[in-house]
């Protein structure tokens, strides 16, 4: 059976970086490669940590695209601060000659529910752990959660004790990157079918089984919702010796592979979060509701991107995401 491809009209060019932003990002990159944190490097330019990190990684991504470096190397180098420092010489070589006015535009994706279903079908034929990877794909597109947050999800976040789906759940404070609980909806039927299929496979393989066969479909409620290929938890660790925030590199790498196999080269989990926010607002949720679902401090960033919208039921909008 021929593999499906994404319709080319759904590919959009990513806006180029402005030259003054390039110079700023280049200076911050040099600082973090010399041992500074993103927070310290960004502070000199009046930027918060997340904005500084985003600008630096955008510069590296565009510089590698212009130099012809492979996408896999590009992902490895820009995925983390450790990756940037490990490939310091090549990163600086690519960035040093980068010209924002001459750089090619990286394609970005505008993916709807039909595209997600088609991507899931491609993933089923290309993944060695298809049931889990399809479930992960749907969870990413219906929650907008970060990879480290998805790695922290537990079986009890999705299932009730009687085995029913917890349609309106909560991302626990200890699972959220900002330490605050927020809504978590499992109302997309496609997403739930994918997760149910994966949990059934887990039970067959005896991965994360519980003590009571009649509770939580026989699974341990405290077990991670998603496990590695060999049935272990996705390990979390600190980003670095000076940055104690948790990261899960294996989950990030797993999502990178999932997205590539689904047929969307260049798409990132951060881009999916932005896409989820955009689609929620297109369906009538308010910026405050979208910010709440994505764990943002407020709706200002979402409002600047999309503009004000009329309110609608948040769980109904999530149901239609995929």
N, C-alpha and C positions, 0 to 999 in steps of 0.2 A: 504494500500500500504506500503510495507516495506521501511524503511528509508535507504537512500544511505549512505555509509560510504566512507571516503577518502581512496584511495589505499595506503596500507602500505608502498610500495616502495617510496612514496613521503615523508616519514618521515625520517629526518636525525638527528643524534645526535648533540647536541650543544657542541662545544669544552669546555673542562674543564678550570677553572681558574687556573693560575699558583699560586704556594704557596706564592711567594713574593707579587703578586697582592692581594691575600686574606688578608695577613697581613696589607697591605696598606689600603684596603677597610674596614677592621675591625677597624683600627684606625680612619679613617674618619667617620665611622658610630658612633663610641663612641662620637666623637666630635659633630656631628649634633644632636645626642640625648641629648647632654648637652646644646644645644641652639645655636650652631654655624650654619652658613649657609654652603651650599655646596661649595660656592665660597671660603670662608675662610678655610674650611677643606681641599679643594683641593690645595689651593695655597701653603701650607706647603710641598706638594709633587710635586710641579711643574705642577699641573693639572688645567685645566680650569673647570668652574662650571659644564658644561654638562658632561665632562668625569668623574669627581668625582661622580656626581649623578648616572651615568650609572654603574660605578663600584660598588658603594654601593648597588644599587638595584639588580644588578646581584648576589652579594653575598647573599643578603637576600633571593632572589628567590631560589638559589641553596641550601641554608641552610634549608629552609622550605621543599624543595623536599626531602632532605636527612633525615629530622626528621619525615616525614610522615604527616605533617600538611596539612589540606585540601586546595585545590586550591583556593576556594573562600576566605578563610581567608588569604592565601598567597597573593592574589591580593589586598585585602583591606589593608594589612599591608605595602606592598611595593609600592602601587599606589602613595603615596604622603608623604611628610615629616611629615605632620600631622598624617598620618596613622602609620608611623614608631614610632613617639613619643607616640601615644595613646597605642600602643602594645609593649612598650619598654621592659618590662620584658620578654615576650615571644620571641621577636626579639633577644635580647641578649642571651637568653638561647639557641636558635637554632644556632646562629652565633658562640657562644663561643666554641662549640664542633665540628664545621665544619672543615673537613679535605679535602682539594682539591683532594688529591690522592685517597681517598676512596669514594668521593661523586658520586652519580649516575648522569648520563648525562640526561639533560632535552631534550626532543625531540623538534626539530624545524621543520618547514614546508617549502616545496618548492611547491608553488601553482601556477598553470597556469590558462589560461582563462577557460578551461574546468572545472577545480576544482572550480573556482569561480561560474560558472553557477550551478554546482551541490550543492555547499554550499548555493546558493540563493534559490534553490528548497527546501532544508531542512529547511531553515529559514522561508519560506512561510508557512510551516506546524507547526512551533514551536513558532512563534512570535504572540503576541496579537496585534501588530501594524506592520504587515508584509510589507505593501506597503512602509512605511517610512524606516523600517529597511533594506529592500532589497536595496532601493535607497542609504541609507547611506553606505552599504557594497560596492556597486559599486563605489561610489564617493571616498571612502577610497582607493580602489585598483587602481583607474585610475588617482588620483591626488597625492597620497602620502602625502596629507596635514595632519597636526596635528589636533586632535580633537577640540582644541580651535579655530583653523582656520576654520574648517568646521562649528562650531557653529556660526561663524561670517558671513558666506555666506548669501547673500540676494537673493531674487527672481530675482532682476535685474541683478545679476551676471550670472544667468543661462538663463533668458528669455530676449528677445528684446521687445520693446513696442508693436510690432504687434503680439506678441505671439510666434514668431519663436525662435528657440534655438540659443543662443549665442555660436556658436561652438568654436570660439577663444575668450576667455574672459580673464579677468585679476583679480588676487587676489589683492584686494585693499590694499594699505599700512596700513590702519587702521585695516585690517583683518589679516594681516601677523604678525607672532610672532616677526620678526626682523624689522618691520616697513618699509619694502621695497616691492614694487609691484613686481609681477612675473607672468609668463604665467599661464593660467588656461584653459585647453582644455576639451570640452564636445564633443568629436568625437567618443567615443565608443557607438555604437548603443544600446547595451544591457544596458549600464548605462543610456542613455537618455530615453529608454523605461521605465526603473524603476523609474526615476525621474518624467517623465510625468505621470505615473500611480499614484504616490504619490500626485502630485500637483492636479490631477483631484479629488482624494479623499478629499484633503484639501478643494477644492472649494465646494464639496458636503456637507462637514461638516461645511462650513462657517468659516474656520480657516484662519485668515489673509487675508480677502477679501479687495479689493480696492474700490475706489470710482467710477471708470469707468469700466463697464463690458466689454468694447471692448479692453481694454489695459491690457497687461500682463496676458492674459487669465482670467481676473477678479480678479486677486490677487494684493495685495499691493506690489509695486516693492521694497519698503524698508523693507518689512517683512522678517524675517529670512527664508532662504530656507528650513530649517528643524525646526520643532516645537516639543514640548513634546507631550505626549499622550493626554493631555487635551487642546492642541492648544496654549500653551504658549511658549515663547522663552526660550532657554537654558540659564540660568543665568550664568554670568561670575563674578568672584571675584578674589581678590589678593590671591596669594599662602599663604601668612602669613603676620603678621604685619611688618616683616622686609624684605619681598620679595614682591615687588609690581607687579611682572609679573602676567599677567592674567592666570587663569586656569578655566576649566569648568568640574567640577567633575561629574556632571550628564551626560554630553556627553561622558566622559571617561568610566563611568559605563555602559552607553548604548552600547558603542562599545564592552566592555568586554562581555556583555550578547549576543550581536549579533554574535561575534566570537565563543563563546561557542555553541550557537544554530546552527551555520553554520557547526559545526563539527570539529573545530580546537582547541582543548584544549591546553593551553600553548602559543598560538600565541598572540602577543601584537601588538598594533598599531605602535610602533617603529619598530618592526620586519617587518611589512608590508611596512613601508617607505624604509627600506633596500632592501626588495624584489622588490619594484617598481624600485629602482635605478638599481638593478642587471638586471632586465628584460629589462629595457630601453637600457642599454648598450649591452645586448645580441642581441637586435634588431638593433644595429648599431648607436645609438646616441653617442655623445661624452661625456666625463665626465663633461665638462662645461655645456652642455645642460641638463644633468641629475641634476647637482647641481642647475641650474637655476630653473628647474621645482620644486625641493624639497625645495627651499629657503635656500640652503647652501651657505656659504660665498665663497667657491671655490671648484674646482673639485678634490683637492688633496686626500681627504678621499675616494671619490668614485674610483679614479684611483688606490689607494693602494689596494682596495678590488677586483676590476675587471680587471684593466689594460687598456691600451689605445685601443680605437676602432675607426672605421671609422664613419664619420658623415652621418646622414640621416635626413629626415624631422621629426622634433619633434612631430608635430601634427599627422603624420601618425603612428608613434610608439605608441602614446597614444591611438589611435583608436583601436589598436589591444591588448591592455592590458587586456580587459575583454569582 
